[in-house]
Amino acid sequence: MKSVLTSLVLCVFGCQLHAQVTFTLSSSPGVGNVPYWVTTADVNGDGKLDLIDANINDNTLSVLTNNGSGGFTLSGTYAVGNHSGSVVAVDVNGDGKPDLISANYYGNNLTVLTNNGSGGFALSGTYAVGNNPFQSRRQMSTETARWI
């Protein structure tokens, strides 16, 4: 028994497993000019993570919904402030749906878009902040986050 346990411990601490992983392109939907930041959230409530990217040169956010087969479809593009360098998905109004916040570097503001429940978004407001905001990333799960 001691030799089996010793072998197991040595294998756990000394074995290296090598695996070859290959990825295949499943979709390549177009987004805005210079996609700079990406985040994930289930924006349409289907249980699949969708993609949201901040397009820094055309001041937009692109929402790509997950088709369930490893591909994504562009479902909407939304205007935000000047030089949108980052985006975060979090429920800002307590309705259980992820909303979007864009940090707009040259606009010195944040743009908040609220989720309509089907994966579409509407402008909730633009809020002045300090000079050159960049990351609006929150260090919490979008499933448990709630802004009050």
N, C-alpha and C positions, 0 to 999 in steps of 0.2 A: 504494500500500500504506500509505503514511504517513497519508493522509487517512482511510482505512478504520479504521486503528488509533486515530487521534485521535477519530473519531466514536464508536467503541466505548468508549473511555475516558470521553469526555464523557457518553455515555449511561449508563454504569455509575455515574458519580458525580453525574449531574445529572437523570436520568430518574426520574420518580415514577410508579409504577403504582397505579392505583386499581381496586379490585375490590369488588363488593358481595357480602357473604356473608350468607346467611339460614340460620337454625336452625329446626328443627321439633321440637316436643316429641314424643319417642318413647315415653316412659313416665314415670310419676310415682308410684312405689311409696311407701307410707307408711313412715315410720321413727319413731323415738322423739321425745320431747318436747324441743324446741329442739336440733335437729341443729347442732352448733357447729363440728366439725372433720371433714374428709374426707380419706381417703388411698386409694390404689389398690394392688392386688396381685392376682395370679392365685391365689386361695385354693383353687380346686378342681382345678387342674392341667389345665384345658382350653385353655390358651394365650391366653385372653382376660382383660383386666384387669377385675377386679371392684371394687366400691366398699365401703368400710368407713367408717361415720361414728360419731362420739362424740356422744351425746345428753346434753347437760350437765344437764338438769333431771330426768331420770328414771334417771340413773346406769347407762346401758346403752350397748352398741355394737351397731349394726345392720350386718349383712352383706348386700349386694345383689349377686347374681351376674349376670354379663353373659349375655344370651341370644343374642349374636352378630348381632343385627339392630339394634343401637343402643339396646336397652331393657334394663332391669334388673328382677330379681325379688327380693323380700325372702326370703332363705333362712334367716335366723336373727337372733335378738336375744339378747344375752348380758349378764348383770348384771356390773357392775364396781363400783369404789369410788365414794365420794361426790363428786359434781360432776366427772364425767369430761369434761375440757375438751379433750383431744387424744388422738390414737391414731396409732401407727406400726405398720407391718407389716414384720417382719424375722424371719429364721430364728434363733431363740434356742437351739435344741437341736441344730442341725446335721443335721437330717433332710432338708433340701432343700425344706421347705414353709414358707411365710410364717406366722409366728405373730403375735399381736397384743399390744401393750403399751399400756395406757391410763394416762395421768397423771391422778390423781384429786386435784383441787385442795384440797377441804376434808377429804379423807381423809388427806392427807399421806402418800400411798402410790402405788405403781404396781401395776396388776393385769396379770398375764401369762396369756394364753390360748394354748394350743398347738393347732395345726392337726391334725385327724385324717386329712388327706389327701383328704377328699371335700368340703372347704369348711366342715366343722363344727369347733367349737372346744370345748375343755374347760379349766376353770380349772387352771392350773399352780401359781399362788401369788399372794399379795399381799405386797408388800415395802415396809416403812416407808422413807421418805426424808425429806428436810428439809421445812420448812414450805411449803405451797402450791405443789407442783409443777405446772407448766402444760404446757410443750412437751416431749414425749418424742421429738421429731423427730430422726432421725439423718441426717446429711448424707452418705449413701452409697446406692448402688443396692441395692434389696431382693434383686436377683438375685445380688449378690456379697457381701452382708453376712453375717457369721457371728459370733455371739457365742460366746465360749468360756468 
